[in-house]
Amino acid sequence: MESKLSFPADSPPLAVIVAAKIAGVPLSTDPTLSSGSPPTLLLPSGLKLQGLNVLLRYIGRAGNIPKFYDRDAVESSQIDQWIEYAAVFASGSEFEGACGYVDGYLLQRTFLVGVDLSIADVAIWSALAGTGQRWQSLRNSKKYQNLVRWFNSIHAEYDAVLSKVTAMYTSKKGLGTQTVSKPKEQQISSAQSGNGNSAVNEKGIGGTRQTFEVNLPGAEVGKVRVRFAPEPSGYLHIGHSKAALLNKYFAERYEGKLIVRFDDTNPDKESSEFVDNLLKDIDTLGIKYETVTYTSDYFSEMMKKAEDLILQGKAYVDNTSREQMQKERMDGIESRCRNNSVEENLRLWKEMVSGSEEGLKCCVRGKLNMQDPNKSLRDPVYYRCNLTPHHKIGSKYKVYPTYDFACPFVDAIEGITHALRSSEYHDRNDQYHWIQKDMGFPKVHIYEFSRVNLVYTLLSKRKLLWFVQNGKVDGWDDPRFPTVQGIVRRGLKIEALIQFMLEQGASKNLNLMEWDKLWAINKKIIDPVCPRHTAITEHRRVLLTLTNGPEDSFVRIIPKHKKFEGAGDKATTYMRRIWIEQEDAQLISANEEVTLMDWGNAVINQIEKDQEGYVTQLTGVLHLEGSVKTTKLKLTWLPDSNELVTLSLVDFDYLITKKKLEEDEDFVDVVNPCTKMETAALGDSNMRNLQRGDIIQLERKGYYRCDVPLIRTSKPIVLFAIPDGKQTSVMKFKNT
């Protein structure tokens, strides 16, 4: 039975309603209490509970989410603290102070308490959402980056629930959403969506920003079931991520289910390694699913279905050579095997099942329409022989279904209501429906979206595998690869990828996109919070001696980020002898006053050069009373200290030299010969504490992700350069 929640119409207990929805606690609502009355919960037993915080704790215990409230003594007490603290956001004078406090607290945390969502997160989230436009304006700014990240991640996870609740129980338009202007051509009209639904207020596909709503044809709330079905023949790449996030969006929007299914019908290409890493990548994208299935789970049933179609005369076995079959399909010529007797077809089918020499020459084809203008309907292949052991079930089968046969079968068996496919499959939609009809299954709706196309980028797993097998990259997680693991290793934040996909929405427009847009979004996320450090290129670095510098070196503690206290502090050593870049030294004129960053001004009164014109040594005097506003050169520097760390700064280029390949063009002809450059450098001693995955900015050099931290002093720290959205032309290393 449902509990009944009563409250004043002018002050609905948003946190309680949200918590109940998330935790699966059935509630009916009655907004008829007089103003000022505490919210009251009437339990099925007849007992009553009153008060916002009391009701939150009850929901936390009564729901079906483990650890939502009841934890060990410390964490339960922390949850209580946050439940009580949520009231601070309702105070006009203390609102921004509260935002700042929680923002700092969330610097290195995903949730408020421990590593799981708790009722504390719901209480604070609802308190923010309940302030309406006041929070919305801050959410669209850069002021509280950690708080916004946390808020958005919860919104993304429970998008369907949160959007409905906030819309129903608040009067502020746009509550819980972020709006973004869209190019006109990216907006989805009813004509584009093809289902007669107008496009309004889309929530997006990641939950962090929202622009318009896309409707699935024939969809009913609570009954939608979608699947993300990658083939385990490679790692998840940026193109797959759009499909995955769209499936996530529709499952949440319609309060439906999402399953992950591995389309493992080709043992020549697939492996358990790819399965494991695809699951890892799906988790990285924050996609929650009901279950994981495999097309191979249904091999036995599919074989029976294929045999039934043969018996019904809707399929036949063909031993025509592949080349001849392809030509006949192109020309619309029926195979000589098309009119085989059922008995002959069954005989050949048994040969295929046994993997005999005769069977290996055969395939099963659907009997559709060889004269149809749509060539995908010209008797497609359903089954082929393959003696390669399957990564999951070994050598049990000698025949394997094609994607064209397996996909409509398993979609129907698993109760998929809507199959999301990229528009490149458009010509095969009629085939999909025809095959399902022949199988006797009800129609599954197909929803199309445009595939992701990026400049200088290959997304074919076959082509990416070529780079791996030929040693052109270090593996599927190579930072030059468009795989999720690759771009994350390069330094992309998943929030940026989601936002990038979100801004495309479910558009069917085919566009060739620049990487710059994605990296520019990423920069906006990392710049406000990443620590600043200093590095000097080791080659031809120049020693600057300050004759009036400190006799004894000293240390100052300064912030790692002048505008973000949460980045922490660093220790900077000041001494008479310091290192600067050769590039900077070349720009200095005799007796010029320069600024040494985080120290002050100095006058360079002596410059020594070698025969090639390179600066070998500088001498100068500190002029700390000088104004930094009057100097032209602002120089990064490092102390001449044995505490410095060695660095390897690694930059990357595109793998191919052409923006877009033509259909008949061989990608091997445009492989970029030089895609990786390593530069030896020295870094400040604070970088000893970097961990793998940390993102920093090297002053005047750019953003970097730590790929290999300090393990021992004889090995350099490896930092990967992160693009900042300012396009660098392809083959940028060819003259270096």
C-alpha positions in Angstrom: 0.0 0.0 0.0 1.0 3.6 -0.6 1.9 6.0 2.2 0.2 9.4 2.0 2.3 12.6 2.1 0.4 15.7 3.1 2.0 19.2 3.0 1.1 22.9 2.4 0.8 23.8 -1.3 3.2 26.7 -0.8 6.0 24.6 0.6 6.2 21.1 -0.9 8.9 18.9 0.7 10.8 18.4 -2.5 13.6 16.4 -0.8 11.1 13.8 0.5 9.3 13.5 -2.8 12.6 13.1 -4.7 14.0 10.6 -2.2 10.9 8.5 -2.4 11.0 8.4 -6.2 14.6 7.5 -6.3 14.3 4.9 -3.5 11.1 3.3 -4.9 8.9 4.2 -1.9 5.3 4.5 -3.2 3.7 7.8 -2.1 0.5 9.6 -2.9 0.6 13.4 -2.3 -2.0 15.7 -0.8 -1.0 19.4 -0.9 -3.9 20.6 1.4 -2.3 21.3 4.7 -2.5 24.9 6.0 0.5 27.1 5.4 3.3 26.6 8.0 2.3 23.0 8.8 5.0 20.4 8.9 4.9 17.8 6.1 3.1 14.7 7.4 3.4 11.1 6.3 0.5 8.7 6.9 1.8 5.1 6.8 -0.3 2.2 5.7 -0.4 1.0 9.3 -2.2 4.3 10.3 0.8 5.7 12.1 2.0 9.3 11.3 5.4 10.8 11.0 6.0 14.6 10.9 8.8 16.9 9.9 11.0 17.2 6.9 14.1 15.6 8.4 12.2 12.8 10.1 10.5 11.9 6.8 13.9 11.9 5.0 15.4 9.5 7.4 12.4 7.3 7.2 12.5 7.2 3.4 16.3 6.5 3.6 15.5 3.4 5.6 12.3 2.3 3.8 13.7 2.5 0.3 15.3 -0.2 -1.8 18.7 1.5 -2.2 21.4 -0.1 0.0 23.3 2.4 2.3 20.9 5.2 1.4 20.8 6.1 5.1 21.8 3.3 7.4 25.6 3.0 7.5 28.2 2.8 10.2 28.1 5.2 13.1 30.4 7.8 11.5 28.8 7.9 8.1 25.2 7.9 9.5 26.1 10.9 11.6 27.6 12.6 8.6 24.4 12.0 6.7 22.4 13.6 9.6 24.7 16.6 9.5 24.0 17.2 5.8 20.3 16.7 6.2 20.2 19.5 8.8 22.6 21.7 6.8 20.3 21.7 3.8 18.1 24.3 5.5 20.9 26.9 5.2 20.3 27.1 1.4 16.8 28.5 2.1 18.4 31.6 3.8 18.9 34.4 1.3 21.9 35.9 3.1 23.7 32.6 3.6 22.9 30.9 0.2 26.2 31.7 -1.6 28.2 31.0 1.5 26.6 27.6 1.7 27.4 27.0 -2.0 31.0 27.9 -1.5 31.3 25.6 1.6 29.8 22.6 -0.2 31.8 23.4 -3.4 35.1 23.2 -1.4 34.0 20.0 0.4 33.3 18.3 -3.0 36.7 19.1 -4.5 37.8 15.4 -4.4 34.5 13.7 -3.6 31.8 12.2 -5.8 29.2 12.0 -3.1 28.7 13.9 0.2 29.2 10.9 2.4 31.4 7.9 1.5 31.4 6.4 -2.0 27.7 5.9 -2.5 24.6 8.1 -3.0 22.9 8.8 0.2 19.9 10.7 1.5 22.3 13.5 2.3 22.9 14.0 -1.5 19.2 14.1 -2.1 18.7 16.7 0.7 21.3 19.1 -0.6 20.4 18.6 -4.3 16.7 19.3 -3.5 17.6 22.4 -1.4 19.6 23.8 -4.4 16.9 22.9 -6.9 14.2 24.4 -4.7 15.8 27.9 -4.9 14.9 28.0 -8.6 16.5 30.7 -10.7 18.9 31.7 -8.0 20.7 28.4 -8.3 20.1 28.2 -12.0 22.1 31.4 -12.6 25.0 30.1 -10.5 24.9 26.7 -12.2 25.4 28.4 -15.6 28.4 30.3 -14.3 31.9 29.0 -13.4 31.8 30.1 -9.8 31.2 26.7 -8.1 32.6 24.1 -10.4 32.6 21.2 -8.0 29.1 21.8 -6.8 27.8 22.0 -10.4 29.7 18.8 -11.3 28.1 17.0 -8.4 24.6 18.4 -9.0 24.8 17.5 -12.7 26.0 14.0 -12.0 23.0 13.3 -9.8 20.7 14.9 -12.3 22.2 12.8 -15.1 21.7 9.6 -13.1 18.1 10.2 -12.2 17.1 12.6 -15.0 13.6 11.2 -15.6 12.6 11.3 -11.9 14.1 14.7 -11.1 12.8 16.5 -14.1 9.2 15.4 -13.5 9.3 16.1 -9.7 10.9 19.6 -10.0 8.5 20.5 -12.8 5.5 19.4 -10.8 6.3 20.7 -7.4 8.0 24.1 -8.1 6.8 27.1 -9.9 10.2 28.2 -11.3 10.6 27.6 -15.0 13.6 25.6 -16.0 14.3 24.3 -12.5 16.8 21.6 -12.5 17.9 22.2 -16.1 20.5 24.1 -17.9 19.7 25.8 -21.2 21.9 26.2 -24.2 21.3 27.9 -27.5 21.2 25.5 -30.4 22.1 26.1 -34.0 18.8 26.0 -36.0 19.9 23.1 -38.1 20.5 21.0 -35.0 17.0 21.4 -33.7 14.8 18.4 -34.3 11.5 19.2 -35.9 8.6 16.8 -36.2 9.6 16.3 -39.9 13.1 15.3 -38.9 12.0 13.0 -36.1 9.5 11.3 -38.5 7.0 10.5 -35.8 4.8 13.6 -35.8 5.9 14.7 -32.4 7.0 18.3 -31.9 10.3 18.9 -30.3 10.2 20.9 -27.1 12.4 21.4 -24.0 14.9 18.6 -24.8 16.6 17.1 -21.8 19.6 16.0 -23.7 21.4 12.7 -23.6 23.7 13.1 -20.6 21.6 15.0 -18.1 24.0 17.9 -17.6 22.5 20.4 -20.0 19.1 20.3 -21.6 17.6 21.9 -24.7 14.7 20.0 -26.2 12.7 16.8 -25.8 12.8 14.0 -28.3 9.8 11.6 -28.5 10.1 7.9 -29.4 7.3 6.6 -31.7 4.8 4.6 -29.8 6.6 4.9 -26.5 4.7 4.5 -23.2 6.1 5.6 -19.9 7.2 2.6 -17.9 7.1 0.2 -20.9 10.1 1.3 -23.0 13.0 -1.2 -23.2 16.1 -0.3 -25.2 19.5 -2.0 -25.7 23.0 -0.9 -26.3 24.5 -3.7 -28.4 28.2 -3.2 -29.2 30.2 -5.9 -31.0 33.1 -7.1 -28.7 35.7 -6.5 -31.5 37.3 -3.5 -30.1 37.1 -0.8 -27.3 34.3 1.7 -27.1 35.0 4.7 -29.2 33.5 8.2 -29.3 31.0 7.2 -31.9 29.6 4.4 -29.8 29.4 6.7 -26.8 26.6 8.7 -28.6 24.6 5.5 -29.1 25.2 4.5 -25.5 24.2 7.9 -24.1 21.1 8.1 -26.3 19.9 4.7 -25.0 20.5 6.0 -21.5 18.5 9.1 -22.2 15.5 7.3 -23.6 15.4 4.7 -20.8 15.4 7.4 -18.2 13.0 9.7 -20.0 10.4 7.0 -20.3 11.2 5.3 -16.9 12.1 2.2 -18.9 14.9 -0.3 -19.0 18.3 -0.4 -20.7 20.2 -3.6 -21.3 23.7 -4.1 -22.6 23.9 -6.8 -25.2 27.2 -8.1 -26.7 26.6 -8.8 -30.4 29.1 -11.7 -30.4 28.3 -13.4 -33.7 31.8 -13.2 -35.3 34.4 -15.3 -33.4 37.2 -14.2 -35.8 37.1 -10.7 -34.4 35.8 -10.9 -30.9 37.5 -11.6 -27.5 36.8 -11.6 -23.7 39.3 -8.7 -23.5 37.0 -6.5 -25.6 34.0 -7.6 -23.5 35.7 -6.6 -20.2 36.9 -3.3 -21.6 33.6 -2.4 -23.1 31.9 -2.9 -19.7 34.6 -0.7 -18.2 33.9 2.0 -20.8 30.2 1.8 -20.3 30.8 2.3 -16.6 33.1 5.2 -17.3 30.2 6.9 -19.2 28.0 6.5 -16.1 25.5 4.3 -17.8 23.4 2.1 -15.5 21.8 -1.0 -17.1 19.4 -3.7 -16.0 21.4 -6.6 -17.2 24.2 -7.8 -19.6 23.3 -10.4 -22.3 25.0 -11.9 -25.2 23.6 -12.7 -28.7 25.4 -16.1 -28.2 23.0 -16.8 -25.3 20.3 -17.4 -28.0 22.3 -19.4 -30.6 20.3 -22.6 -30.0 17.0 -20.8 -30.4 18.2 -18.9 -33.5 19.3 -22.1 -35.2 15.8 -23.5 -34.6 14.3 -20.4 -36.1 16.5 -20.6 -39.1 15.4 -24.2 -39.6 11.7 -23.2 -39.3 12.2 -20.5 -42.0 13.8 -23.2 -44.3 10.8 -25.5 -43.6 8.4 -22.6 -44.4 10.2 -21.8 -47.7 11.3 -18.4 -46.3 15.0 -19.3 -46.4 17.3 -21.5 -48.4 20.8 -22.8 -48.4 23.1 -21.5 -51.1 26.5 -22.9 -52.1 27.2 -20.2 -54.7 30.7 -18.6 -54.4 30.8 -15.4 -52.5 32.0 -13.4 -55.5 29.2 -14.7 -57.7 26.6 -14.2 -55.0 27.7 -10.6 -54.6 27.4 -10.0 -58.4 24.0 -11.6 -58.6 22.7 -9.5 -55.7 24.0 -6.3 -57.4 22.3 -7.3 -60.7 19.1 -8.6 -59.1 19.7 -12.2 -60.4 18.2 -15.0 -58.5 20.6 -17.8 -57.3 20.2 -21.2 -58.9 19.8 -22.5 -55.3 16.8 -20.3 -54.6 14.3 -23.0 -55.7 16.0 -25.9 -54.0 13.6 -28.3 -52.4 13.0 -28.1 -48.6 14.6 -31.5 -48.3 17.8 -30.4 -50.2 18.0 -27.2 -48.1 17.7 -29.2 -44.8 20.4 -31.6 -46.0 22.8 -28.8 -46.8 21.8 -27.1 -43.5 22.9 -30.2 -41.6 26.2 -30.2 -43.4 26.7 -26.6 -42.3 25.8 -27.4 -38.7 28.4 -30.2 -38.7 31.0 -28.0 -40.3 31.7 -30.5 -43.1 33.7 -29.7 -46.2 30.5 -29.3 -48.2 28.8 -27.3 -45.4 31.7 -24.8 -45.4 30.9 -23.8 -48.9 27.3 -22.9 -48.0 25.3 -20.2 -46.4 21.7 -19.7 -45.4 19.9 -16.8 -47.2 16.5 -15.3 -46.6 14.1 -15.5 -49.5 13.0 -11.9 -49.7 12.9 -10.0 -53.0 15.8 -10.2 -55.5 14.4 -7.4 -57.7 13.8 -4.9 -54.9 15.5 -1.5 -55.6 16.7 -1.7 -51.9 19.6 -4.1 -52.3 19.5 -5.1 -48.6 16.3 -7.0 -49.4 17.9 -9.1 -52.1 18.1 -12.3 -50.2 20.5 -11.4 -47.4 22.7 -14.0 -45.8 21.4 -15.3 -42.4 24.0 -17.9 -41.5 27.6 -18.8 -42.4 30.0 -21.5 -41.3 32.9 -20.6 -39.1 35.3 -23.1 -37.4 37.0 -20.5 -35.2 36.3 -21.2 -31.5 34.1 -18.6 -29.9 35.5 -16.6 -27.0 32.6 -17.4 -24.7 31.3 -20.8 -25.8 34.3 -22.4 -27.4 33.8 -24.8 -30.4 30.2 -25.8 -29.6 28.9 -24.3 -32.9 30.2 -24.4 -36.5 27.6 -22.0 -37.8 27.0 -18.4 -36.8 24.2 -16.0 -37.5 24.9 -12.7 -39.3 24.0 -9.4 -37.7 21.1 -9.0 -40.1 19.5 -12.2 -38.8 20.5 -12.0 -35.1 19.6 -8.4 -34.4 15.8 -8.6 -35.2 15.6 -12.0 -33.5 17.2 -11.1 -30.2 15.5 -7.7 -30.1 12.2 -9.4 -30.3 13.1 -12.2 -27.8 14.4 -9.7 -25.3 11.3 -7.5 -25.5 13.1 -4.5 -27.0 10.4 -1.8 -27.8 12.7 0.6 -29.6 16.0 -0.2 -31.4 18.3 2.8 -31.8 20.4 2.7 -34.9 22.6 5.2 -36.6 21.3 6.5 -39.9 24.0 4.5 -41.8 21.7 1.5 -41.4 18.7 3.3 -42.9 18.6 1.2 -46.0 18.5 -1.9 -43.8 15.5 -0.9 -41.8 13.0 -2.5 -44.3 15.1 -5.7 -44.1 15.0 -5.7 -40.3 11.2 -5.4 -40.3 10.7 -8.0 -43.1 12.8 -10.5 -41.2 11.0 -9.9 -38.0 7.6 -10.4 -39.8 8.9 -13.7 -41.4 9.9 -14.8 -37.9 6.4 -14.1 -36.6 7.4 -11.4 -34.2 5.7 -8.1 -33.5 7.3 -5.0 -34.9 10.1 -3.3 -33.0 10.3 0.5 -33.5 13.5 1.8 -35.0 14.8 5.2 -34.0 17.6 6.7 -36.1 20.3 9.2 -35.2 23.3 10.5 -37.0 26.6 8.9 -36.4 29.5 10.9 -35.1 32.1 12.0 -37.7 35.2 13.8 -36.7 38.0 15.3 -38.8 41.3 13.3 -39.2 39.6 10.4 -37.4 39.0 6.8 -38.2 36.2 5.1 -36.3 36.2 1.7 -38.0 37.3 -0.9 -35.6 38.9 -2.8 -38.4 41.1 0.2 -39.3 41.8 0.9 -35.6 42.9 -2.7 -35.2 45.4 -2.2 -38.1 47.1 0.6 -36.1 47.3 -1.7 -33.0 48.6 -4.7 -34.9 51.2 -2.7 -36.9 52.6 -1.0 -33.8 51.5 2.5 -34.8 50.0 3.0 -31.4 50.6 1.5 -28.0 47.2 -0.2 -27.7 43.5 0.5 -27.7 43.8 3.0 -24.9 46.5 5.0 -26.8 45.9 8.7 -26.4 45.9 9.1 -30.1 42.9 6.8 -30.4 39.3 8.0 -30.5 38.4 5.3 -27.9 36.8 6.4 -24.6 39.9 5.0 -22.8 42.2 6.8 -25.3 40.6 10.2 -25.0 40.3 9.9 -21.2 44.0 9.0 -21.1 44.7 12.1 -23.2 43.0 14.2 -20.5 39.4 14.5 -21.5 36.9 14.7 -18.7 33.8 12.5 -19.2 31.6 15.5 -18.3 33.0 17.2 -21.5 32.2 14.2 -23.6 28.7 14.1 -22.3 28.2 17.8 -22.9 29.6 17.5 -26.4 27.2 14.7 -27.3 24.4 16.6 -25.5 24.8 19.6 -27.7 24.2 17.4 -30.7 21.1 15.9 -29.2 19.4 13.2 -31.2 19.9 15.2 -34.5 19.8 13.2 -37.7 22.0 15.8 -39.5 25.3 14.3 -40.7 28.1 16.7 -39.9 31.9 16.4 -40.0 32.9 17.9 -36.6 36.1 19.4 -35.4 37.8 18.0 -32.3 38.4 21.7 -31.2 34.8 22.0 -29.9 35.2 19.0 -27.6 38.6 20.1 -26.3 37.3 23.7 -25.7 34.5 22.3 -23.6 37.1 20.2 -21.7 39.2 23.3 -21.1 36.3 25.1 -19.5 35.9 22.2 -17.0 39.6 21.8 -16.1 40.9 25.4 -16.2 39.1 26.7 -13.2 40.3 24.0 -10.8 43.5 22.4 -12.1 46.7 23.2 -10.1 49.5 25.3 -11.7 53.1 24.1 -11.9 56.3 25.1 -13.6 58.5 23.3 -16.1 61.5 24.3 -18.1 62.6 22.5 -21.3 65.8 20.8 -20.6 67.5 21.2 -24.0 69.6 24.4 -24.0 68.1 25.7 -20.8 69.8 28.9 -19.5 71.2 29.6 -16.1 70.4 33.1 -14.8 72.6 34.2 -11.9 71.1 37.0 -9.7 74.1 38.7 -8.2 72.1 40.3 -5.4 69.9 37.2 -4.9 69.5 35.5 -1.5 72.7 34.3 0.0 70.7 31.3 1.4 67.8 29.8 -0.4 64.4 30.1 1.2 60.9 28.7 0.6 57.5 30.3 0.3 54.2 28.6 0.3 52.0 29.9 -2.5 48.7 28.8 -4.0 48.7 26.3 -6.9 45.8 28.2 -8.4 45.4 31.9 -7.6 41.7 31.8 -8.2 40.8 28.4 -6.7 41.8 27.8 -3.1 40.8 24.2 -3.4 43.7 23.4 -5.6 46.0 23.6 -2.5 49.4 25.1 -2.0 52.9 24.5 -3.3 56.4 25.2 -1.9 58.5 27.4 -4.1 62.3 27.7 -3.5 64.0 31.1 -4.2 67.7 31.2 -4.7 70.5 33.1 -6.5 70.8 30.7 -9.5 67.7 29.9 -11.5 66.9 28.2 -14.8 64.9 29.8 -17.6 63.9 28.7 -21.1 66.2 29.2 -24.1 63.3 30.5 -26.0 62.8 33.2 -23.4 66.5 34.0 -23.1 66.6 34.7 -26.8 64.0 37.5 -26.4 65.9 39.4 -23.7 67.9 42.5 -24.5 70.9 43.7 -22.5 69.9 45.8 -19.5 66.2 44.9 -20.0 63.9 44.6 -17.0 61.9 41.4 -16.9 59.4 39.8 -14.5 60.1 36.5 -12.8 56.7 35.0 -12.2 55.7 34.7 -8.5 58.8 36.6 -7.4 59.3 40.1 -8.9 61.4 42.0 -11.4 65.0 41.6 -12.4 67.3 43.5 -14.7 69.4 41.4 -17.0 72.8 43.2 -17.5 74.9 40.5 -19.1 74.1 38.0 -21.9 76.5 35.3 -23.1 76.0 33.4 -26.3 77.8 30.6 -28.1 79.0 30.6 -31.8 75.6 29.4 -33.0 73.8 32.3 -31.3 72.3 30.3 -28.4 72.3 32.0 -25.0 74.5 30.1 -22.6 74.3 32.2 -19.5 72.6 35.3 -18.1 73.6 37.6 -15.2 71.3 40.1 -13.6 70.1 41.8 -10.4 66.8 41.6 -8.6 64.7 44.8 -8.8 61.8 43.7 -6.6 60.5 47.3 -6.3 59.9 47.4 -10.1 56.4 47.3 -11.5 55.3 44.1 -13.3 53.0 46.3 -15.4 55.9 47.9 -17.2 57.8 44.8 -18.3 57.3 43.1 -21.6 58.6 39.7 -20.7 57.0 37.5 -17.9 59.3 34.5 -17.4 58.7 31.2 -15.8 61.8 29.9 -13.9 63.0 27.1 -11.7 65.6 27.1 -8.9 69.0 25.5 -9.6 68.2 22.8 -7.1 68.6 19.0 -6.9 65.0 18.8 -5.8 63.7 19.3 -9.3 62.1 16.4 -11.0 62.7 15.1 -14.6 59.7 15.2 -16.9 58.8 13.8 -20.3 56.3 16.1 -22.0 54.4 14.1 -24.7 52.4 15.7 -27.4 50.4 14.0 -30.1 49.1 14.6 -33.6 46.3 13.1 -35.7 46.8 9.5 -37.0 45.9 10.4 -40.5 46.7 13.5 -42.6 43.3 13.9 -44.4 40.2 15.4 -42.8 37.8 13.0 -44.4 38.5 9.8 -46.4 36.5 9.1 -49.5 34.7 5.8 -49.7 37.2 4.2 -52.2 40.3 5.7 -50.5 42.8 3.5 -48.6 43.5 4.9 -45.2 47.0 3.4 -45.2 47.9 6.0 -47.9 47.3 8.9 -45.6 48.7 7.6 -42.3 50.6 10.3 -40.5 54.3 9.3 -40.3 54.9 11.2 -37.1 52.2 11.4 -34.4 54.1 11.5 -31.1 56.8 13.9 -29.8 58.5 13.7 -26.4 60.3 16.7 -24.8 62.6 16.3 -21.8 62.0 18.9 -19.2 62.6 19.8 -15.5 59.7 20.4 -13.2 59.2 21.9 -9.8 59.5 19.6 -6.8 55.8 19.7 -6.0 55.2 17.4 -8.9 56.7 14.5 -7.0 53.2 14.1 -5.5 51.3 13.8 -8.8 49.2 10.7 -9.2 48.3 9.0 -12.5 45.3 10.8 -14.0 46.0 14.1 -12.3 45.4 17.1 -14.5 47.6 20.2 -14.2 48.6 23.3 -16.0 52.2 24.0 -16.7 52.6 27.8 -16.7 52.9 29.1 -20.2 53.0 25.6 -21.7 49.4 24.3 -21.4 47.4 21.6 -19.8 48.8 18.1 -19.1 47.6 14.8 -17.7 49.9 12.7 -15.6 50.2 9.3 -17.3 53.2 8.0 -15.3 53.9 9.5 -11.8 57.2 9.5 -10.0 58.2 5.9 -9.4 62.0 6.4 -9.0 64.2 9.4 -9.6 65.9 7.7 -12.6 62.6 7.6 -14.5 60.8 10.8 -15.6 57.3 11.7 -14.8 55.3 11.4 -18.0 52.8 14.1 -18.8 50.5 14.0 -21.8 49.6 17.4 -23.4 45.9 18.1 -23.4 44.5 20.0 -26.4 42.9 23.3 -25.5 40.5 23.7 -28.4 42.9 25.9 -30.5 43.4 23.8 -33.6 46.9 22.7 -34.5 47.5 21.7 -38.0 48.1 18.0 -38.8 51.7 16.8 -39.2 52.9 19.5 -36.7 56.0 17.5 -35.8 57.3 17.0 -39.3 60.0 19.6 -39.1 60.9 19.1 -35.4 
